[in-house]
Amino acid sequence: MFQVMLLRMNRLPHPIPYQGSKRSLAPLIAPYIPQDIDTWYEPFAGSAAMTLWAAHHGIARRYVISDVLAPISELWRTIITDPENTAKQYHDIWSGQATAGTEYFNNIRSRYNRHRDPIDLLYLICRCVKNAVRFSKKGDFTQSHDKRRLGMRPERMREAIFGAAHILQNKVEVRCGDWLDTTTDSRIIDFVYMDPPYLGTTVGRDKRYAEQLQLDRLTAGLSLLRARGVRFALSYDGMTGGKVYGEALPEHLSLTRLLLHAGRSSQATLAGRHEETIESLYLSPGLASPFDGVLTRENPQGIFTFARAS
Ligand SMILES: C[S@@+](CC[C@H](N)C(=O)[O-])C[C@H]1O[C@@H](n2cnc3c(N)ncnc32)[C@H](O)[C@@H]1O
């Protein structure tokens, strides 16, 4: 039944519609992932798009997903271990909204900010502006509701929850905590995929995530992985319309940096501009040869001409 569902969805299930999810970039990242992984780690999981991709393709023997945001980790736990109840609770919360009005959303947001219930968070992610989560320093959800959409319908969410649970059940361990703590047991036979928040969104004015991540801490953590011989891939700084986010990683890490075409910037499109977004993929030694151009979905080996905004 689940295979039928997956085919019907024609894409991998994606129950947590995080803005910036790596779902559409998975085919571009895939060629650089080794085929002999014992344990796959995704310590900045969010919607865990790459883990869903990896587990669907049987890339590793087991998987560890984690996030510093406890309700996100909790949400993954409940999706995997109790999809029926998770889908039912989402259905009940979603169905409580008679219209796309503000009041109901704001009530659920206040309830989440008091109790940190993971399924309230799922509803807020689905219903907030552009699925772009925003948190205050103390972890309160601060994003507003989207006036134009009602959020993922319960039937579609049910399929996505059951599809994800089917892919991940009995293979995944869910952890909660800082990425350095949740990957300390990674070994030379393992692989770590990391998609931390851009520095631009965590140390600038635009704080998307409750937790801050500084470049020196990220670099120190990557050095530890390198010292243990752990293979890894890191999605990192980006570039939109010629504006670069985040500093390049230090050369002493000896990483290979590839540029991936992530698509049109939705923020720029909304503002009436056409801007392309390019993301970096840093790989530990031995996983890729350096390549000067930008890799695109249409032409994964080709050279994409990056049109800078005038
Ligand atoms: C860019 S999002 C990851 C998106 C993910 N790749 C996806 O496909 O949806 C970054 C995630 O890292 C988490 N995070 C931020 N700081 C962290 C830290 N120090 N350790 C672990 N997770 C962290 C945030 O809560 C957020 O869910």
The ligand as an SDF file (V2000), in Angstrom:
LIG
                    3D

 27 29  0  0  0  0  0  0  0  0999 V2000
   18.7560   24.8490    7.3580 C   0  0  0  0  0  0  0  0  0  0  0  0
   17.8110   23.9330    8.5200 S   0  0  0  0  0  0  0  0  0  0  0  0
   18.0000   22.2870    7.9410 C   0  0  0  0  0  0  0  0  0  0  0  0
   17.0510   21.9750    6.8600 C   0  0  0  0  0  0  0  0  0  0  0  0
   17.1190   20.5210    6.4060 C   0  0  0  0  0  0  0  0  0  0  0  0
   18.3160   20.2340    5.6550 N   0  0  0  0  0  0  0  0  0  0  0  0
   15.8990   20.1420    5.5870 C   0  0  0  0  0  0  0  0  0  0  0  0
   16.0290   19.4340    4.5740 O   0  0  0  0  0  0  0  0  0  0  0  0
   14.8070   20.5500    5.9810 O   0  0  0  0  0  0  0  0  0  0  0  0
   18.8430   23.9590    9.9170 C   0  0  0  0  0  0  0  0  0  0  0  0
   18.3520   23.1640   11.1280 C   0  0  0  0  0  0  0  0  0  0  0  0
   19.4160   23.1260   12.0790 O   0  0  0  0  0  0  0  0  0  0  0  0
   18.8860   23.2450   13.3870 C   0  0  0  0  0  0  0  0  0  0  0  0
   19.9960   23.7560   14.2190 N   0  0  0  0  0  0  0  0  0  0  0  0
   20.4220   25.0330   14.4100 C   0  0  0  0  0  0  0  0  0  0  0  0
   21.5110   25.0790   15.2070 N   0  0  0  0  0  0  0  0  0  0  0  0
   21.7990   23.7790   15.5050 C   0  0  0  0  0  0  0  0  0  0  0  0
   22.8250   23.1570   16.2860 C   0  0  0  0  0  0  0  0  0  0  0  0
   23.7540   23.8790   16.8930 N   0  0  0  0  0  0  0  0  0  0  0  0
   22.8290   21.8010   16.3710 N   0  0  0  0  0  0  0  0  0  0  0  0
   21.8540   21.0600   15.7600 C   0  0  0  0  0  0  0  0  0  0  0  0
   20.8570   21.5970   15.0280 N   0  0  0  0  0  0  0  0  0  0  0  0
   20.8290   22.9320   14.8990 C   0  0  0  0  0  0  0  0  0  0  0  0
   17.6820   24.1750   13.2360 C   0  0  0  0  0  0  0  0  0  0  0  0
   16.7440   23.9520   14.2820 O   0  0  0  0  0  0  0  0  0  0  0  0
   17.1510   23.7680   11.8440 C   0  0  0  0  0  0  0  0  0  0  0  0
   16.1540   22.7830   11.9490 O   0  0  0  0  0  0  0  0  0  0  0  0
  1  2  1  0
  2  3  1  0
  2 10  1  0
  3  4  1  0
  4  5  1  0
  5  6  1  0
  5  7  1  0
  7  8  2  0
  7  9  1  0
 10 11  1  0
 11 12  1  0
 11 26  1  0
 12 13  1  0
 13 14  1  0
 13 24  1  0
 14 15  1  0
 14 23  1  0
 15 16  2  0
 16 17  1  0
 17 18  1  0
 17 23  2  0
 18 19  1  0
 18 20  2  0
 20 21  1  0
 21 22  2  0
 22 23  1  0
 24 25  1  0
 24 26  1  0
 26 27  1  0
M  CHG  2   2   1   9  -1
M  END
$$$$
